[in-house]
Amino acid sequence: MKPLLEVEDLRVSFATPTGRFDAVRGVSFSLGRERLGIVGESGSGKSLTGRAIMRLLPAAARMEARKLSFDGIDLLSASARQLRGIRGARISLVLQDPKYSLNPVMTVGQQIAEAARIHGGLSAREARCKALEMLEAVRIRDPERVMRLYPHEVSGGMGQRIMIAMMLVPEPDLLIADEPTSALDVTVQMQVLAILDDLVANRGMGLIFISHDLDLVGSFCDRVLVMYAGRVVEERAARDLAAATHPYTQGLLRSLPRIADDRAELPTLSRDPTWLEA
Amino acid sequence: MITIRDLVVSFGQGRDAVHAVRGISFDVAEGESFGLVGESGSGKSTVLRALAGLNRNWTGGASINGLDVAQRDARLPRLVQMVFQDPYASLHPRHTVDRTLSEPLEIHGIGDVAARVEKALVDVGLGVNFRFRYPNQLSGGQRQRVAIARALMLEPKVLLLDEPTSALDVSVQAEILNLLRGLRTAQRLTIILVSHNLAVVAHMCDRLAVMNRGLIVEEMDIATLRREDPQQAYTRQLLLASKGYDREAAARLVTYD
């Protein structure tokens, strides 16, 4: 089967007063109908990789790739019009913070219905029904009431579920989720992940799950890419993450405190300059 | 060292009043490290803010080393200090590290400022060449070290920590947790640590209380947490959910009111 997404030698750089800064340095991977995790610390380039696939980079960024293709469409040569048809409708992006991603002057219902009208081509009435259905799917109690609320009237956890509902309304083929559950309590996080899990299993959606949380990615995804300083330093099946061989991945895993252990001192990471090139 | 009795904290008035903390009591012994664990909205940070004197709108009893927190005793700031979650928000962006660390000394009329600032910088592992930098020249972990140094300037006996590592990368988290453990021993600190992360609490504390919706669900020692043997169903669920994703466990989650 042809992969849903192919990325080859993706590079993103920024011009700075002190010269060019390479934020993503030759990332390659392909994605099927699966859950792919990208883990790394801040500055590793994981979020920029996700945004580059959407072709949604800051104006100052320069992007190159040998190949960037989604379901047979070359995203590198696609026109702005083609990209608008893909974004939201076929590839959706969920960001970390609902405070900045929801429109503060539209009610929750209006925003979700708008996504359904624009990307799904539904009538206003159908869009409303669809919005209600999606809010139920993300386990929001009393969705009729929540539809009438403004974003500032809902909690962070609920805002995040509303965003996920909005992104799923057009039934995308690929969902890029950038730290979608970091602001959530662990129990709500589990429920949100279960929703994503079911979408991958039942609808054959592809999922890129970007996170700093190694344990979460290890337990949730099928496959994991570990990024460091703009490169993929390790790729593994998620269930084998504990057997990681790259010293960076090993160092990260060791530096996590765990409930059962009683180490007095946590090993800290000493960054080896050779990791930049390896 | 710390005694809290029937603490109630509410926000707002009349019908819109939110009871963030609904009557809790606990004690922390001298030199002990006590964890307050719970999900967002459980009231754990609200308890800490009341203890620190940042919120005066509460009823019940709270005393630290015999001083009544409600009386706003002038000796309290020298006894209790606090470190906040977000080091990007808790340092004044236009004050140098030197000014940030000197300010508490000047307010309390303590001399020998330069030597004390330099010692504090060494104690938190930064070194004296950080003294005249601005926060925007520091990484998140370095900023959190400055925030910890500031809290220690008045040589307090009690340190209140509100999610001190949850805004940091895991490798930096390990460094800050090691630093806090070292300082606790060196300066014989009594600590209350608020966190949603059970593993961080297991690493840092001797005992903990689990909160939900403004009430303490249960108290236990760390050995009980390590054995994963809590009494209450709420705590067992929290423990299960913090161990990573499990589709079947997700389906069984219930909401506790």
Interface residues (C-beta under 8 A of the other chain):
Chain A: E41 S42 S155 G156 G157 D185 V186 T187 Q189 M190 Q191 L193 A194 D197 H212 L214 D215 L216 G218 S219 F220 G251 L252 S255 L256 P257 R258 I259 A260 D262 R263 A264 E265 L266 P267 T268 L269
Chain B: E39 S40 G41 G140 D169 V170 S171 Q173 A174 E175 L177 N178 R181 H196 L198 A199 V200 A202 H203 L225 R226 E228 Q237 L238 L239 A241 S242 K243 G244 Y245 D246 R247 A249 A250 A251 L253
